Amino acid sequence: MLRTTLLALGLGLVILVLFAANRSREPGGMELDWRVAREPARKVLAEPAARGPIVQTITAPGKIEAIEEAEIASQIVGRVVAVHVEEGDIVLRDDPLVELDATEAKARLDSACARIAKLTAAIKQSESELAKAERDVEQYSKLRVRGFASPTERADSLTVLEKARAALLMSRNELMEAEAMRRSSDEELKRTRIAAPMDGVVSNLNVDEGEIVIAGTTNLPGSVLMKVSGMGRMRMRADVDETDVLQVRRGQPAQVYLVADQLRPLPGRVQTVAPQGKTRKDDVISFETLIGIDAQPQESAGGDGNRLRPGMSATVEVEVRRSEEAVSVPAQAVVHRRRKDLPDTPAVREWAGRNARSPGEKARDAELRYVKLVFVVDGDVARARPVDTGLSDERRVEIVSGLGPDERVIVGPFRALDELKDGSTVQPVASAAELDAAN
């Protein structure tokens, strides 16, 4: 009987000890931890937070284009008699590109020149007739004074004088009109020879000999004969997502990665950001952003010209924020846990003070809120430390507060980080090689 009583008392004491241990480990939890043996220590990789630069970037897709690009179109209707270039040819300013049939233009110019010659002769004749009419008026005036001419004869001479003056004025106006027609015909003749407006490379050649071209009209298919692109200055036309556009500013540095050459980024800067967005086919709103490329890269030895060409697909990384002396940890070291799963430690209470419950938030919802934290090594156990984060890049995250200067942060492996809890037993190692050897 006494033995049974002592056994019952011993069992009850064990239950009380386990209950108290469970309460101290996780306040508010009523679930008992019946495990007597401790879990084996997990081997984890731990390292102190590092101080250094962190650059936050946004990415956007786009196309390469020439800053100087001209669409070549005809200003007159005519038949193509010669095409002097092929697609890909390098041309200089005023080099001939296309020749149109000039027969009609030359005929109109010859007609205008002949009319000018005719009117020039007519003006000389009118000037002679005007001089004669002036002499007649003067003679009749003298005869009228002496009584040898009637008033009617003098009036008729004045009429002839006015007619001669009008004829001369009309001939001179017709000559001005003919000269305008000659200039117009001469300009039309010049337009039968289409020349390069700038130095560049011929692209999108759409014309052949014998075709009839029409005068260039906006948005009229077939009116553009070719394009001439200046290869000296290039830029990228990127589509920045609306979630990132508020961070993009003119003058921010950028790196352009060509799809054809992703290992050698091209430096550039943001030139302009469109004030109005556009809707893509997938109903995503994007803002057209121009990225100026600082220098034209040259092809490596043995290559064929420049490696940057209009129409190439590319991705740009725009530097939107930078911190030169950021305290940071590897990105995988920052994990998330629910507030209710964390112990009531000073660090957790400090975090709760900084992130007070909003007026409309229920206590239960606040307990389910996720907390950003890192696990630090405290002896042979892991301790959860809620942290406030700042900038981040592809590899590291800035820690603004919540981490001591000399504390070592558990940074791997990923499976261990996913399963760690406050108080878990750990065995830290200093390098990934040691971790691989232990496993």
Secondary structure as UniProt FT lines:
FT   HELIX           2..25
FT   TURN            27..28
FT   STRAND          42..48
FT   STRAND          50..66
FT   STRAND          69..74
FT   STRAND          78..83
FT   TURN            87..88
FT   STRAND          90..91
FT   TURN            93..94
FT   STRAND          96..100
FT   HELIX           103..146
FT   HELIX           151..190
FT   TURN            191..192
FT   STRAND          193..195
FT   STRAND          200..203
FT   TURN            209..210
FT   STRAND          212..213
FT   TURN            218..219
FT   TURN            221..222
FT   STRAND          224..229
FT   STRAND          234..241
FT   TURN            242..244
FT   HELIX           245..247
FT   TURN            250..251
FT   STRAND          253..258
FT   TURN            259..260
FT   STRAND          261..273
FT   STRAND          278..279
FT   TURN            281..282
FT   STRAND          285..293
FT   TURN            301..302
FT   TURN            310..311
FT   STRAND          313..330
FT   HELIX           331..333
FT   STRAND          335..338
FT   HELIX           339..341
FT   HELIX           346..354
FT   TURN            359..360
FT   HELIX           363..367
FT   STRAND          370..378
FT   TURN            379..380
FT   STRAND          381..386
FT   STRAND          388..392
FT   STRAND          396..401
FT   TURN            405..406
FT   STRAND          408..412
FT   HELIX           414..419
FT   TURN            422..423
FT   STRAND          425..429
FT   HELIX           432..438
//
